[in-house]
């Protein structure tokens, strides 16, 4: 009975870890990008572009979509 209980607890823990890994895989690249572009440096070359903000949003959406597709292909979503 103890082995069955420990096995079920281990399975639940693995499922929770999989969900946390999915959240981390989706939000870690976005957090990095926002952190870099959120700094107040006066001489970042991208600030000279008129649509740099839109390009960043487009890139972030592309990265998120790619990650979702990869996770779906692996069967995690």
PDB file with SEQRES, HELIX, SHEET and CRYST1 records, atoms N, CA, C and O in Angstrom:
SEQRES   1 A   77  UNK UNK UNK UNK UNK UNK UNK UNK UNK UNK UNK UNK UNK          
SEQRES   2 A   77  UNK UNK UNK UNK UNK UNK UNK UNK UNK UNK UNK UNK UNK          
SEQRES   3 A   77  UNK UNK UNK UNK UNK UNK UNK UNK UNK UNK UNK UNK UNK          
SEQRES   4 A   77  UNK UNK UNK UNK UNK UNK UNK UNK UNK UNK UNK UNK UNK          
SEQRES   5 A   77  UNK UNK UNK UNK UNK UNK UNK UNK UNK UNK UNK UNK UNK          
SEQRES   6 A   77  UNK UNK UNK UNK UNK UNK UNK UNK UNK UNK UNK UNK              
HELIX    1 AA1 UNK A    2  UNK A   37  1                                  36    
HELIX    2 AA2 UNK A   45  UNK A   48  5                                   4    
HELIX    3 AA3 UNK A   52  UNK A   74  1                                  23    
CRYST1    1.000    1.000    1.000  90.00  90.00  90.00 P 1           1          
ATOM      1  N   UNK A   1       0.822  -1.183   0.000  1.00  0.00           N  
ATOM      2  CA  UNK A   1       0.000   0.000   0.000  1.00  0.00           C  
ATOM      3  C   UNK A   1       0.876   1.262   0.000  1.00  0.00           C  
ATOM      4  O   UNK A   1       0.557   2.252  -0.658  1.00  0.00           O  
ATOM      5  N   UNK A   2       1.968   1.208   0.739  1.00  0.00           N  
ATOM      6  CA  UNK A   2       2.855   2.363   0.797  1.00  0.00           C  
ATOM      7  C   UNK A   2       3.464   2.642  -0.582  1.00  0.00           C  
ATOM      8  O   UNK A   2       3.586   3.800  -0.981  1.00  0.00           O  
ATOM      9  N   UNK A   3       3.849   1.581  -1.312  1.00  0.00           N  
ATOM     10  CA  UNK A   3       4.411   1.777  -2.646  1.00  0.00           C  
ATOM     11  C   UNK A   3       3.394   2.392  -3.597  1.00  0.00           C  
ATOM     12  O   UNK A   3       3.749   3.242  -4.414  1.00  0.00           O  
ATOM     13  N   UNK A   4       2.152   1.980  -3.503  1.00  0.00           N  
ATOM     14  CA  UNK A   4       1.105   2.553  -4.358  1.00  0.00           C  
ATOM     15  C   UNK A   4       0.908   4.021  -4.022  1.00  0.00           C  
ATOM     16  O   UNK A   4       0.781   4.848  -4.924  1.00  0.00           O  
ATOM     17  N   UNK A   5       0.881   4.355  -2.750  1.00  0.00           N  
ATOM     18  CA  UNK A   5       0.713   5.741  -2.337  1.00  0.00           C  
ATOM     19  C   UNK A   5       1.885   6.602  -2.818  1.00  0.00           C  
ATOM     20  O   UNK A   5       1.674   7.678  -3.378  1.00  0.00           O  
ATOM     21  N   UNK A   6       3.099   6.140  -2.604  1.00  0.00           N  
ATOM     22  CA  UNK A   6       4.270   6.903  -3.033  1.00  0.00           C  
ATOM     23  C   UNK A   6       4.313   7.052  -4.554  1.00  0.00           C  
ATOM     24  O   UNK A   6       4.726   8.096  -5.059  1.00  0.00           O  
ATOM     25  N   UNK A   7       3.897   6.036  -5.276  1.00  0.00           N  
ATOM     26  CA  UNK A   7       3.849   6.108  -6.726  1.00  0.00           C  
ATOM     27  C   UNK A   7       2.833   7.152  -7.192  1.00  0.00           C  
ATOM     28  O   UNK A   7       3.099   7.897  -8.135  1.00  0.00           O  
ATOM     29  N   UNK A   8       1.673   7.209  -6.539  1.00  0.00           N  
ATOM     30  CA  UNK A   8       0.659   8.193  -6.939  1.00  0.00           C  
ATOM     31  C   UNK A   8       1.108   9.611  -6.595  1.00  0.00           C  
ATOM     32  O   UNK A   8       0.851  10.541  -7.359  1.00  0.00           O  
ATOM     33  N   UNK A   9       1.770   9.784  -5.461  1.00  0.00           N  
ATOM     34  CA  UNK A   9       2.286  11.105  -5.094  1.00  0.00           C  
ATOM     35  C   UNK A   9       3.370  11.535  -6.078  1.00  0.00           C  
ATOM     36  O   UNK A   9       3.424  12.701  -6.470  1.00  0.00           O  
ATOM     37  N   UNK A  10       4.221  10.614  -6.476  1.00  0.00           N  
ATOM     38  CA  UNK A  10       5.276  10.917  -7.440  1.00  0.00           C  
ATOM     39  C   UNK A  10       4.676  11.295  -8.791  1.00  0.00           C  
ATOM     40  O   UNK A  10       5.165  12.215  -9.447  1.00  0.00           O  
ATOM     41  N   UNK A  11       3.631  10.601  -9.209  1.00  0.00           N  
ATOM     42  CA  UNK A  11       2.978  10.920 -10.476  1.00  0.00           C  
ATOM     43  C   UNK A  11       2.370  12.318 -10.436  1.00  0.00           C  
ATOM     44  O   UNK A  11       2.511  13.076 -11.395  1.00  0.00           O  
ATOM     45  N   UNK A  12       1.703  12.668  -9.352  1.00  0.00           N  
ATOM     46  CA  UNK A  12       1.121  14.007  -9.224  1.00  0.00           C  
ATOM     47  C   UNK A  12       2.206  15.077  -9.240  1.00  0.00           C  
ATOM     48  O   UNK A  12       2.038  16.122  -9.868  1.00  0.00           O  
ATOM     49  N   UNK A  13       3.309  14.824  -8.558  1.00  0.00           N  
ATOM     50  CA  UNK A  13       4.415  15.772  -8.550  1.00  0.00           C  
ATOM     51  C   UNK A  13       4.983  15.965  -9.959  1.00  0.00           C  
ATOM     52  O   UNK A  13       5.312  17.085 -10.350  1.00  0.00           O  
ATOM     53  N   UNK A  14       5.098  14.882 -10.710  1.00  0.00           N  
ATOM     54  CA  UNK A  14       5.596  14.988 -12.082  1.00  0.00           C  
ATOM     55  C   UNK A  14       4.649  15.810 -12.948  1.00  0.00           C  
ATOM     56  O   UNK A  14       5.109  16.580 -13.791  1.00  0.00           O  
ATOM     57  N   UNK A  15       3.354  15.668 -12.762  1.00  0.00           N  
ATOM     58  CA  UNK A  15       2.390  16.460 -13.529  1.00  0.00           C  
ATOM     59  C   UNK A  15       2.501  17.945 -13.181  1.00  0.00           C  
ATOM     60  O   UNK A  15       2.421  18.795 -14.068  1.00  0.00           O  
ATOM     61  N   UNK A  16       2.684  18.259 -11.909  1.00  0.00           N  
ATOM     62  CA  UNK A  16       2.852  19.647 -11.496  1.00  0.00           C  
ATOM     63  C   UNK A  16       4.139  20.211 -12.075  1.00  0.00           C  
ATOM     64  O   UNK A  16       4.157  21.351 -12.540  1.00  0.00           O  
ATOM     65  N   UNK A  17       5.201  19.444 -12.056  1.00  0.00           N  
ATOM     66  CA  UNK A  17       6.471  19.902 -12.609  1.00  0.00           C  
ATOM     67  C   UNK A  17       6.365  20.135 -14.114  1.00  0.00           C  
ATOM     68  O   UNK A  17       6.997  21.052 -14.638  1.00  0.00           O  
ATOM     69  N   UNK A  18       5.584  19.328 -14.810  1.00  0.00           N  
ATOM     70  CA  UNK A  18       5.402  19.527 -16.238  1.00  0.00           C  
ATOM     71  C   UNK A  18       4.688  20.848 -16.506  1.00  0.00           C  
ATOM     72  O   UNK A  18       5.069  21.575 -17.424  1.00  0.00           O  
ATOM     73  N   UNK A  19       3.666  21.171 -15.726  1.00  0.00           N  
ATOM     74  CA  UNK A  19       2.950  22.441 -15.893  1.00  0.00           C  
ATOM     75  C   UNK A  19       3.883  23.621 -15.614  1.00  0.00           C  
ATOM     76  O   UNK A  19       3.881  24.601 -16.359  1.00  0.00           O  
ATOM     77  N   UNK A  20       4.671  23.534 -14.557  1.00  0.00           N  
ATOM     78  CA  UNK A  20       5.606  24.612 -14.238  1.00  0.00           C  
ATOM     79  C   UNK A  20       6.670  24.770 -15.324  1.00  0.00           C  
ATOM     80  O   UNK A  20       7.093  25.888 -15.621  1.00  0.00           O  
ATOM     81  N   UNK A  21       7.099  23.672 -15.907  1.00  0.00           N  
ATOM     82  CA  UNK A  21       8.074  23.731 -16.988  1.00  0.00           C  
ATOM     83  C   UNK A  21       7.486  24.408 -18.224  1.00  0.00           C  
ATOM     84  O   UNK A  21       8.177  25.163 -18.908  1.00  0.00           O  
ATOM     85  N   UNK A  22       6.226  24.143 -18.508  1.00  0.00           N  
ATOM     86  CA  UNK A  22       5.562  24.789 -19.644  1.00  0.00           C  
ATOM     87  C   UNK A  22       5.498  26.297 -19.423  1.00  0.00           C  
ATOM     88  O   UNK A  22       5.828  27.067 -20.325  1.00  0.00           O  
ATOM     89  N   UNK A  23       5.079  26.728 -18.240  1.00  0.00           N  
ATOM     90  CA  UNK A  23       5.024  28.158 -17.946  1.00  0.00           C  
ATOM     91  C   UNK A  23       6.413  28.800 -18.059  1.00  0.00           C  
ATOM     92  O   UNK A  23       6.550  29.900 -18.596  1.00  0.00           O  
ATOM     93  N   UNK A  24       7.416  28.123 -17.563  1.00  0.00           N  
ATOM     94  CA  UNK A  24       8.776  28.651 -17.639  1.00  0.00           C  
ATOM     95  C   UNK A  24       9.248  28.738 -19.090  1.00  0.00           C  
ATOM     96  O   UNK A  24       9.867  29.725 -19.486  1.00  0.00           O  
ATOM     97  N   UNK A  25       8.957  27.719 -19.869  1.00  0.00           N  
ATOM     98  CA  UNK A  25       9.375  27.726 -21.273  1.00  0.00           C  
ATOM     99  C   UNK A  25       8.697  28.847 -22.050  1.00  0.00           C  
ATOM    100  O   UNK A  25       9.281  29.387 -22.990  1.00  0.00           O  
ATOM    101  N   UNK A  26       7.486  29.201 -21.676  1.00  0.00           N  
ATOM    102  CA  UNK A  26       6.780  30.260 -22.385  1.00  0.00           C  
ATOM    103  C   UNK A  26       7.201  31.655 -21.932  1.00  0.00           C  
ATOM    104  O   UNK A  26       7.307  32.563 -22.755  1.00  0.00           O  
ATOM    105  N   UNK A  27       7.441  31.835 -20.641  1.00  0.00           N  
ATOM    106  CA  UNK A  27       7.669  33.175 -20.120  1.00  0.00           C  
ATOM    107  C   UNK A  27       9.133  33.555 -19.936  1.00  0.00           C  
ATOM    108  O   UNK A  27       9.419  34.747 -19.819  1.00  0.00           O  
ATOM    109  N   UNK A  28      10.062  32.631 -19.904  1.00  0.00           N  
ATOM    110  CA  UNK A  28      11.477  32.983 -19.721  1.00  0.00           C  
ATOM    111  C   UNK A  28      12.029  33.827 -20.874  1.00  0.00           C  
ATOM    112  O   UNK A  28      12.684  34.837 -20.615  1.00  0.00           O  
ATOM    113  N   UNK A  29      11.789  33.449 -22.145  1.00  0.00           N  
ATOM    114  CA  UNK A  29      12.310  34.312 -23.218  1.00  0.00           C  
ATOM    115  C   UNK A  29      11.665  35.691 -23.232  1.00  0.00           C  
ATOM    116  O   UNK A  29      12.329  36.688 -23.517  1.00  0.00           O  
ATOM    117  N   UNK A  30      10.373  35.748 -22.923  1.00  0.00           N  
ATOM    118  CA  UNK A  30       9.681  37.038 -22.906  1.00  0.00           C  
ATOM    119  C   UNK A  30      10.197  37.917 -21.775  1.00  0.00           C  
ATOM    120  O   UNK A  30      10.345  39.126 -21.948  1.00  0.00           O  
ATOM    121  N   UNK A  31      10.469  37.330 -20.639  1.00  0.00           N  
ATOM    122  CA  UNK A  31      11.002  38.084 -19.512  1.00  0.00           C  
ATOM    123  C   UNK A  31      12.376  38.651 -19.848  1.00  0.00           C  
ATOM    124  O   UNK A  31      12.689  39.786 -19.490  1.00  0.00           O  
ATOM    125  N   UNK A  32      13.188  37.867 -20.531  1.00  0.00           N  
ATOM    126  CA  UNK A  32      14.505  38.354 -20.945  1.00  0.00           C  
ATOM    127  C   UNK A  32      14.380  39.541 -21.889  1.00  0.00           C  
ATOM    128  O   UNK A  32      15.047  40.559 -21.704  1.00  0.00           O  
ATOM    129  N   UNK A  33      13.528  39.414 -22.898  1.00  0.00           N  
ATOM    130  CA  UNK A  33      13.376  40.505 -23.869  1.00  0.00           C  
ATOM    131  C   UNK A  33      12.845  41.774 -23.213  1.00  0.00           C  
ATOM    132  O   UNK A  33      13.339  42.867 -23.491  1.00  0.00           O  
ATOM    133  N   UNK A  34      11.860  41.643 -22.362  1.00  0.00           N  
ATOM    134  CA  UNK A  34      11.306  42.817 -21.688  1.00  0.00           C  
ATOM    135  C   UNK A  34      12.336  43.422 -20.742  1.00  0.00           C  
ATOM    136  O   UNK A  34      12.396  44.643 -20.596  1.00  0.00           O  
ATOM    137  N   UNK A  35      13.139  42.596 -20.105  1.00  0.00           N  
ATOM    138  CA  UNK A  35      14.170  43.101 -19.207  1.00  0.00           C  
ATOM    139  C   UNK A  35      15.235  43.886 -19.947  1.00  0.00           C  
ATOM    140  O   UNK A  35      15.691  44.924 -19.466  1.00  0.00           O  
ATOM    141  N   UNK A  36      15.635  43.398 -21.114  1.00  0.00           N  
ATOM    142  CA  UNK A  36      16.653  44.103 -21.894  1.00  0.00           C  
ATOM    143  C   UNK A  36      16.112  45.431 -22.405  1.00  0.00           C  
ATOM    144  O   UNK A  36      16.781  46.459 -22.298  1.00  0.00           O  
ATOM    145  N   UNK A  37      14.908  45.412 -22.956  1.00  0.00           N  
ATOM    146  CA  UNK A  37      14.362  46.638 -23.536  1.00  0.00           C  
ATOM    147  C   UNK A  37      13.731  47.555 -22.493  1.00  0.00           C  
ATOM    148  O   UNK A  37      13.322  48.670 -22.819  1.00  0.00           O  
ATOM    149  N   UNK A  38      13.650  47.112 -21.274  1.00  0.00           N  
ATOM    150  CA  UNK A  38      13.128  47.963 -20.218  1.00  0.00           C  
ATOM    151  C   UNK A  38      14.207  48.789 -19.532  1.00  0.00           C  
ATOM    152  O   UNK A  38      13.898  49.649 -18.708  1.00  0.00           O  
ATOM    153  N   UNK A  39      15.480  48.533 -19.867  1.00  0.00           N  
ATOM    154  CA  UNK A  39      16.569  49.296 -19.273  1.00  0.00           C  
ATOM    155  C   UNK A  39      16.624  50.701 -19.870  1.00  0.00           C  
ATOM    156  O   UNK A  39      16.229  50.914 -21.016  1.00  0.00           O  
ATOM    157  N   UNK A  40      17.101  51.623 -19.106  1.00  0.00           N  
ATOM    158  CA  UNK A  40      17.141  53.015 -19.546  1.00  0.00           C  
ATOM    159  C   UNK A  40      18.524  53.405 -20.056  1.00  0.00           C  
ATOM    160  O   UNK A  40      19.185  54.268 -19.478  1.00  0.00           O  
ATOM    161  N   UNK A  41      18.952  52.774 -21.125  1.00  0.00           N  
ATOM    162  CA  UNK A  41      20.207  53.137 -21.765  1.00  0.00           C  
ATOM    163  C   UNK A  41      19.922  54.185 -22.830  1.00  0.00           C  
ATOM    164  O   UNK A  41      18.961  54.048 -23.588  1.00  0.00           O  
ATOM    165  N   UNK A  42      20.735  55.223 -22.899  1.00  0.00           N  
ATOM    166  CA  UNK A  42      20.452  56.266 -23.890  1.00  0.00           C  
ATOM    167  C   UNK A  42      20.862  55.896 -25.315  1.00  0.00           C  
ATOM    168  O   UNK A  42      20.375  56.515 -26.261  1.00  0.00           O  
ATOM    169  N   UNK A  43      21.740  54.908 -25.499  1.00  0.00           N  
ATOM    170  CA  UNK A  43      22.283  54.647 -26.839  1.00  0.00           C  
ATOM    171  C   UNK A  43      22.031  53.215 -27.302  1.00  0.00           C  
ATOM    172  O   UNK A  43      22.964  52.528 -27.719  1.00  0.00           O  
ATOM    173  N   UNK A  44      20.791  52.760 -27.234  1.00  0.00           N  
ATOM    174  CA  UNK A  44      20.448  51.472 -27.815  1.00  0.00           C  
ATOM    175  C   UNK A  44      20.039  51.736 -29.265  1.00  0.00           C  
ATOM    176  O   UNK A  44      19.135  52.536 -29.507  1.00  0.00           O  
ATOM    177  N   UNK A  45      20.688  51.079 -30.236  1.00  0.00           N  
ATOM    178  CA  UNK A  45      20.423  51.401 -31.643  1.00  0.00           C  
ATOM    179  C   UNK A  45      18.956  51.236 -32.050  1.00  0.00           C  
ATOM    180  O   UNK A  45      18.475  51.946 -32.933  1.00  0.00           O  
ATOM    181  N   UNK A  46      18.251  50.311 -31.416  1.00  0.00           N  
ATOM    182  CA  UNK A  46      16.868  50.057 -31.802  1.00  0.00           C  
ATOM    183  C   UNK A  46      15.951  51.235 -31.485  1.00  0.00           C  
ATOM    184  O   UNK A  46      14.875  51.350 -32.072  1.00  0.00           O  
ATOM    185  N   UNK A  47      16.357  52.109 -30.569  1.00  0.00           N  
ATOM    186  CA  UNK A  47      15.506  53.246 -30.227  1.00  0.00           C  
ATOM    187  C   UNK A  47      15.379  54.235 -31.379  1.00  0.00           C  
ATOM    188  O   UNK A  47      14.447  55.039 -31.404  1.00  0.00           O  
ATOM    189  N   UNK A  48      16.306  54.184 -32.331  1.00  0.00           N  
ATOM    190  CA  UNK A  48      16.233  55.062 -33.482  1.00  0.00           C  
ATOM    191  C   UNK A  48      15.190  54.623 -34.504  1.00  0.00           C  
ATOM    192  O   UNK A  48      14.787  55.414 -35.357  1.00  0.00           O  
ATOM    193  N   UNK A  49      14.751  53.367 -34.424  1.00  0.00           N  
ATOM    194  CA  UNK A  49      13.750  52.869 -35.359  1.00  0.00           C  
ATOM    195  C   UNK A  49      12.365  53.377 -34.976  1.00  0.00           C  
ATOM    196  O   UNK A  49      12.009  53.437 -33.799  1.00  0.00           O  
ATOM    197  N   UNK A  50      11.608  53.734 -35.979  1.00  0.00           N  
ATOM    198  CA  UNK A  50      10.285  54.291 -35.711  1.00  0.00           C  
ATOM    199  C   UNK A  50       9.341  53.227 -35.136  1.00  0.00           C  
ATOM    200  O   UNK A  50       8.547  53.518 -34.242  1.00  0.00           O  
ATOM    201  N   UNK A  51       9.427  52.011 -35.645  1.00  0.00           N  
ATOM    202  CA  UNK A  51       8.502  50.957 -35.226  1.00  0.00           C  
ATOM    203  C   UNK A  51       9.185  49.891 -34.372  1.00  0.00           C  
ATOM    204  O   UNK A  51       8.789  48.726 -34.405  1.00  0.00           O  
ATOM    205  N   UNK A  52      10.191  50.273 -33.622  1.00  0.00           N  
ATOM    206  CA  UNK A  52      10.923  49.296 -32.800  1.00  0.00           C  
ATOM    207  C   UNK A  52      10.011  48.622 -31.782  1.00  0.00           C  
ATOM    208  O   UNK A  52      10.156  47.430 -31.512  1.00  0.00           O  
ATOM    209  N   UNK A  53       9.080  49.373 -31.221  1.00  0.00           N  
ATOM    210  CA  UNK A  53       8.151  48.812 -30.236  1.00  0.00           C  
ATOM    211  C   UNK A  53       7.276  47.732 -30.876  1.00  0.00           C  
ATOM    212  O   UNK A  53       7.062  46.673 -30.287  1.00  0.00           O  
ATOM    213  N   UNK A  54       6.778  48.000 -32.071  1.00  0.00           N  
ATOM    214  CA  UNK A  54       5.957  47.012 -32.770  1.00  0.00           C  
ATOM    215  C   UNK A  54       6.776  45.800 -33.193  1.00  0.00           C  
ATOM    216  O   UNK A  54       6.293  44.669 -33.145  1.00  0.00           O  
ATOM    217  N   UNK A  55       8.029  46.043 -33.612  1.00  0.00           N  
ATOM    218  CA  UNK A  55       8.897  44.923 -33.970  1.00  0.00           C  
ATOM    219  C   UNK A  55       9.144  44.022 -32.762  1.00  0.00           C  
ATOM    220  O   UNK A  55       9.148  42.797 -32.885  1.00  0.00           O  
ATOM    221  N   UNK A  56       9.348  44.630 -31.602  1.00  0.00           N  
ATOM    222  CA  UNK A  56       9.566  43.843 -30.388  1.00  0.00           C  
ATOM    223  C   UNK A  56       8.337  43.011 -30.070  1.00  0.00           C  
ATOM    224  O   UNK A  56       8.461  41.831 -29.745  1.00  0.00           O  
ATOM    225  N   UNK A  57       7.154  43.603 -30.157  1.00  0.00           N  
ATOM    226  CA  UNK A  57       5.914  42.855 -29.907  1.00  0.00           C  
ATOM    227  C   UNK A  57       5.760  41.724 -30.915  1.00  0.00           C  
ATOM    228  O   UNK A  57       5.376  40.613 -30.547  1.00  0.00           O  
ATOM    229  N   UNK A  58       6.052  41.992 -32.161  1.00  0.00           N  
ATOM    230  CA  UNK A  58       5.963  40.942 -33.172  1.00  0.00           C  
ATOM    231  C   UNK A  58       6.933  39.803 -32.908  1.00  0.00           C  
ATOM    232  O   UNK A  58       6.593  38.630 -33.062  1.00  0.00           O  
ATOM    233  N   UNK A  59       8.151  40.167 -32.507  1.00  0.00           N  
ATOM    234  CA  UNK A  59       9.138  39.135 -32.190  1.00  0.00           C  
ATOM    235  C   UNK A  59       8.715  38.317 -30.973  1.00  0.00           C  
ATOM    236  O   UNK A  59       8.883  37.097 -30.957  1.00  0.00           O  
ATOM    237  N   UNK A  60       8.166  38.983 -29.949  1.00  0.00           N  
ATOM    238  CA  UNK A  60       7.717  38.276 -28.758  1.00  0.00           C  
ATOM    239  C   UNK A  60       6.554  37.333 -29.090  1.00  0.00           C  
ATOM    240  O   UNK A  60       6.499  36.217 -28.575  1.00  0.00           O  
ATOM    241  N   UNK A  61       5.642  37.769 -29.932  1.00  0.00           N  
ATOM    242  CA  UNK A  61       4.537  36.895 -30.335  1.00  0.00           C  
ATOM    243  C   UNK A  61       5.039  35.715 -31.168  1.00  0.00           C  
ATOM    244  O   UNK A  61       4.523  34.604 -31.052  1.00  0.00           O  
ATOM    245  N   UNK A  62       6.043  35.962 -32.003  1.00  0.00           N  
ATOM    246  CA  UNK A  62       6.622  34.880 -32.800  1.00  0.00           C  
ATOM    247  C   UNK A  62       7.308  33.845 -31.916  1.00  0.00           C  
ATOM    248  O   UNK A  62       7.154  32.643 -32.129  1.00  0.00           O  
ATOM    249  N   UNK A  63       8.062  34.309 -30.928  1.00  0.00           N  
ATOM    250  CA  UNK A  63       8.740  33.394 -30.004  1.00  0.00           C  
ATOM    251  C   UNK A  63       7.710  32.580 -29.219  1.00  0.00           C  
ATOM    252  O   UNK A  63       7.877  31.374 -29.039  1.00  0.00           O  
ATOM    253  N   UNK A  64       6.663  33.228 -28.758  1.00  0.00           N  
ATOM    254  CA  UNK A  64       5.632  32.522 -27.994  1.00  0.00           C  
ATOM    255  C   UNK A  64       4.936  31.490 -28.861  1.00  0.00           C  
ATOM    256  O   UNK A  64       4.705  30.364 -28.421  1.00  0.00           O  
ATOM    257  N   UNK A  65       4.598  31.861 -30.088  1.00  0.00           N  
ATOM    258  CA  UNK A  65       3.926  30.919 -30.987  1.00  0.00           C  
ATOM    259  C   UNK A  65       4.822  29.723 -31.287  1.00  0.00           C  
ATOM    260  O   UNK A  65       4.349  28.587 -31.326  1.00  0.00           O  
ATOM    261  N   UNK A  66       6.116  29.972 -31.499  1.00  0.00           N  
ATOM    262  CA  UNK A  66       7.052  28.884 -31.750  1.00  0.00           C  
ATOM    263  C   UNK A  66       7.130  27.929 -30.557  1.00  0.00           C  
ATOM    264  O   UNK A  66       7.139  26.709 -30.721  1.00  0.00           O  
ATOM    265  N   UNK A  67       7.186  28.504 -29.360  1.00  0.00           N  
ATOM    266  CA  UNK A  67       7.253  27.669 -28.167  1.00  0.00           C  
ATOM    267  C   UNK A  67       5.982  26.847 -27.982  1.00  0.00           C  
ATOM    268  O   UNK A  67       6.044  25.676 -27.607  1.00  0.00           O  
ATOM    269  N   UNK A  68       4.836  27.458 -28.245  1.00  0.00           N  
ATOM    270  CA  UNK A  68       3.570  26.718 -28.119  1.00  0.00           C  
ATOM    271  C   UNK A  68       3.530  25.574 -29.127  1.00  0.00           C  
ATOM    272  O   UNK A  68       3.108  24.468 -28.789  1.00  0.00           O  
ATOM    273  N   UNK A  69       3.961  25.826 -30.349  1.00  0.00           N  
ATOM    274  CA  UNK A  69       3.968  24.763 -31.354  1.00  0.00           C  
ATOM    275  C   UNK A  69       4.914  23.624 -30.966  1.00  0.00           C  
ATOM    276  O   UNK A  69       4.585  22.451 -31.141  1.00  0.00           O  
ATOM    277  N   UNK A  70       6.086  23.975 -30.440  1.00  0.00           N  
ATOM    278  CA  UNK A  70       7.023  22.935 -30.005  1.00  0.00           C  
ATOM    279  C   UNK A  70       6.458  22.109 -28.850  1.00  0.00           C  
ATOM    280  O   UNK A  70       6.611  20.888 -28.818  1.00  0.00           O  
ATOM    281  N   UNK A  71       5.815  22.775 -27.915  1.00  0.00           N  
ATOM    282  CA  UNK A  71       5.226  22.066 -26.778  1.00  0.00           C  
ATOM    283  C   UNK A  71       4.063  21.196 -27.217  1.00  0.00           C  
ATOM    284  O   UNK A  71       3.875  20.101 -26.687  1.00  0.00           O  
ATOM    285  N   UNK A  72       3.280  21.668 -28.179  1.00  0.00           N  
ATOM    286  CA  UNK A  72       2.182  20.846 -28.701  1.00  0.00           C  
ATOM    287  C   UNK A  72       2.716  19.631 -29.437  1.00  0.00           C  
ATOM    288  O   UNK A  72       2.157  18.540 -29.326  1.00  0.00           O  
ATOM    289  N   UNK A  73       3.805  19.813 -30.194  1.00  0.00           N  
ATOM    290  CA  UNK A  73       4.390  18.695 -30.929  1.00  0.00           C  
ATOM    291  C   UNK A  73       4.908  17.628 -29.976  1.00  0.00           C  
ATOM    292  O   UNK A  73       4.852  16.438 -30.287  1.00  0.00           O  
ATOM    293  N   UNK A  74       5.414  18.048 -28.812  1.00  0.00           N  
ATOM    294  CA  UNK A  74       5.891  17.087 -27.817  1.00  0.00           C  
ATOM    295  C   UNK A  74       4.764  16.463 -27.011  1.00  0.00           C  
ATOM    296  O   UNK A  74       4.979  15.503 -26.270  1.00  0.00           O  
ATOM    297  N   UNK A  75       3.540  17.017 -27.158  1.00  0.00           N  
ATOM    298  CA  UNK A  75       2.394  16.465 -26.438  1.00  0.00           C  
ATOM    299  C   UNK A  75       2.227  17.004 -25.042  1.00  0.00           C  
ATOM    300  O   UNK A  75       1.527  16.395 -24.234  1.00  0.00           O  
ATOM    301  N   UNK A  76       2.844  18.121 -24.729  1.00  0.00           N  
ATOM    302  CA  UNK A  76       2.741  18.693 -23.391  1.00  0.00           C  
ATOM    303  C   UNK A  76       1.550  19.621 -23.254  1.00  0.00           C  
ATOM    304  O   UNK A  76       1.119  19.914 -22.139  1.00  0.00           O  
ATOM    305  N   UNK A  77       1.009  20.089 -24.377  1.00  0.00           N  
ATOM    306  CA  UNK A  77      -0.171  20.973 -24.326  1.00  0.00           C  
ATOM    307  C   UNK A  77      -1.352  20.275 -24.971  1.00  0.00           C  
ATOM    308  O   UNK A  77      -2.444  20.840 -25.036  1.00  0.00           O  
TER     309      UNK A  77                                                      
END                                                                             
